[in-house]
Amino acid sequence: MILFETLFLIFSELISDFFNFSKISLNLDLMIQAKHQDNLLFILAL
């Protein structure tokens, strides 16, 4: 029973880490997109 609980804890830690990583990469994607949008607007403004 203790083994199962330990595995469950490790597994949930991995899942939360994965979700945090997904959030970080999603935020990075959004930031990069926003930067490119600014560049496009700047080019169009010229």
N, C-alpha and C positions, 0 to 999 in steps of 0.2 A: 504493500500500500504506500509506503514512504517512497519507494522507487517511482511509482506512478506519479505521485505528487511532485517529486523532483523533476521528472520529465515534463510534466505539465507546466511547471514554473519556467523551465528553460525554454520550452516551446512558446509560451506566451511572451517571454522576453524577446525571443527572435521575431515574433509577429509584430510586436510594438516597434522594435528597431526597424523592421522592414517598412512599416507604415510611416515612421518618421523619415526614413530615407526617401520614400515615395513623395512625401510632402515637400521635402527639401528640393528634390529634383524638379518637381512640378513648379515650385516657386522660381527656381532658376530658369526654367523654360519660359515662364511668364515674364521674368525680368528681361531675358534675351529678346523675346518678342517685342516687348515695350521699347527696348533700345532700337531695334530695327525699325519699328514704326516711327519713332522720332526721326531716325535718319531718312526714312522715306518722305516724311512730311517736310523735312528740311530741304531735300532734293526737289520736291514738288514746289516748295515755296520759291526756290530760285527760278 
